[in-house]
Amino acid sequence: MKYNFDGRTFEIKRYPSTTNRSLQPWNAADELILEYISDLSDEHESIALINDRFGFLATTLFKLQPLSVVNYKSHQKAIERNYVSNSLVLKSRTIKTPLKSLPDTDIGVIKVPKSLEAFEFYLQILHRSLKDNGVIVCGFMTKYFTPQLLEISSKYFEEIEQSKAKKKARLLILKNRKEIEHQVVTIDIKFGDKVYKQYPGVFSSDHIDYATQFLLEHLTVKESEKNILDLASGNGVIADHILHQQPNAEVHLVDDSYLAVESSKMNVNESAHFHWNDSLESFKDETLDLVVSNPPFHFEYETNIEVTIGLFTQVQSCLKESGRFVLVANKHLNYKTHLDKLFKTCSITAENDKFEIYECLK
Ligand SMILES: C[S@@+](CC[C@H](N)C(=O)[O-])C[C@H]1O[C@@H](n2cnc3c(N)ncnc32)[C@H](O)[C@@H]1O
């Protein structure tokens, strides 16, 4: 999609791409942020962008060399691709993962995420690096507003201003940072006789997801299954269970979220292999004996199974001839129709009133 800004036409695309035309690479909240920042900033100011999911702001504001804090590998790829397709040069130091400290910052931007826990975590990152006279701009669609955004913001800032709504989007402008100390706090989840740890914003922080629990009740790893992947691994609870059943197996974990992968390193034996990625590009075809997954289908406020089906297709290629794919899903998603097309056989091996477990053979 084309966007005109600052005398130039930018071509901005989503990554991963979608055939759903209602899913756009930016929305009115991004436009409002851009308008505000371009009135505010001069070329010498340092800007940090958080959760700019498809790199709309990173690309349109390229002249200011903003720094992007990136949790999702797919976010990083979106920025890289949009820079290339607009013939821009991306400096390697302009992308940072969320556990790295930021340089002193004049303007922090947060595209408000769905998870309030993630919002607070992002706010903390910026609060730590913001100069005393710095400002934080948070953009969101008004339908997603909750007073908790104000409550959380007021823990860190004295002044909170709300902009007027424009095209159903609004900004929170935070100024005058409070002098408070805070550290990265992890969340504990007790499950069985173990306490799992995870960073804020990682999937299901109140409890181990019920679909995952159902999957683990029914998962038996065979002695012959030596090369195993926990796909979309979150905090690593599935990989941990696999390693308890087969301590000598070579277990891999893949997740698009950096904070999920870093969380899983706290929960899973260090002999496992941790991959921060949104695809199986680092696995060769026909190398895996078993892939286990509670796959994603929600992406912030969007429900989109294109990414999920894309992952299933890659699993099919990476499995050995004798390999199997075991996954759990909400019944209403009706994955069987898609899995039947990709795999030689696909059967439902367990179900309850909410979830189904599928076993697919290559
Ligand atoms: C339903 S959660 C499951 C997490 C964990 N396995 C569990 O059972 O608690 C799905 C996970 O998929 C991850 N994810 C989303 N898109 C992905 C992709 N393209 N590749 C790998 N992981 C992805 C999300 O970050 C999230 O951690």
Ligand as a Chemical Component Dictionary entry (heavy atoms), coordinates in Angstrom:
data_LIG
# 
_chem_comp.id                   LIG 
_chem_comp.type                 NON-POLYMER 
_chem_comp.pdbx_formal_charge   0 
_chem_comp.three_letter_code    LIG 
# 
loop_
_chem_comp_atom.comp_id 
_chem_comp_atom.atom_id 
_chem_comp_atom.alt_atom_id 
_chem_comp_atom.type_symbol 
_chem_comp_atom.charge 
_chem_comp_atom.model_Cartn_x 
_chem_comp_atom.model_Cartn_y 
_chem_comp_atom.model_Cartn_z 
_chem_comp_atom.pdbx_ordinal 
LIG C1  C1  C 0  -0.942 -20.590 21.455 1  
LIG S1  S1  S 1  0.670  -19.995 21.908 2  
LIG C2  C2  C 0  1.435  -21.476 22.504 3  
LIG C3  C3  C 0  2.590  -21.230 23.402 4  
LIG C4  C4  C 0  3.122  -22.463 24.151 5  
LIG N1  N1  N 0  3.478  -23.522 23.252 6  
LIG C5  C5  C 0  2.100  -22.951 25.132 7  
LIG O1  O1  O 0  1.520  -23.985 24.867 8  
LIG O2  O2  O -1 1.876  -22.283 26.152 9  
LIG C6  C6  C 0  1.332  -19.684 20.331 10 
LIG C7  C7  C 0  2.736  -19.098 20.251 11 
LIG O3  O3  O 0  3.015  -18.931 18.857 12 
LIG C8  C8  C 0  3.941  -17.882 18.716 13 
LIG N2  N2  N 0  3.936  -17.516 17.285 14 
LIG C9  C9  C 0  3.129  -16.687 16.604 15 
LIG N3  N3  N 0  3.443  -16.691 15.300 16 
LIG C10 C10 C 0  4.476  -17.540 15.147 17 
LIG C11 C11 C 0  5.263  -17.970 14.036 18 
LIG N4  N4  N 0  5.012  -17.526 12.800 19 
LIG N5  N5  N 0  6.255  -18.844 14.243 20 
LIG C12 C12 C 0  6.526  -19.313 15.494 21 
LIG N6  N6  N 0  5.821  -18.932 16.594 22 
LIG C13 C13 C 0  4.808  -18.074 16.410 23 
LIG C14 C14 C 0  3.445  -16.845 19.696 24 
LIG O4  O4  O 0  4.485  -15.929 20.029 25 
LIG C15 C15 C 0  3.009  -17.736 20.884 26 
LIG O5  O5  O 0  4.060  -17.877 21.814 27 
# 
loop_
_chem_comp_bond.comp_id 
_chem_comp_bond.atom_id_1 
_chem_comp_bond.atom_id_2 
_chem_comp_bond.value_order 
_chem_comp_bond.pdbx_ordinal 
LIG C1  S1  SING 1  
LIG S1  C2  SING 2  
LIG S1  C6  SING 3  
LIG C2  C3  SING 4  
LIG C3  C4  SING 5  
LIG C4  N1  SING 6  
LIG C4  C5  SING 7  
LIG C5  O1  DOUB 8  
LIG C5  O2  SING 9  
LIG C6  C7  SING 10 
LIG C7  O3  SING 11 
LIG C7  C15 SING 12 
LIG O3  C8  SING 13 
LIG C8  N2  SING 14 
LIG C8  C14 SING 15 
LIG N2  C9  SING 16 
LIG N2  C13 SING 17 
LIG C9  N3  DOUB 18 
LIG N3  C10 SING 19 
LIG C10 C11 SING 20 
LIG C10 C13 DOUB 21 
LIG C11 N4  SING 22 
LIG C11 N5  DOUB 23 
LIG N5  C12 SING 24 
LIG C12 N6  DOUB 25 
LIG N6  C13 SING 26 
LIG C14 O4  SING 27 
LIG C14 C15 SING 28 
LIG C15 O5  SING 29 
# 
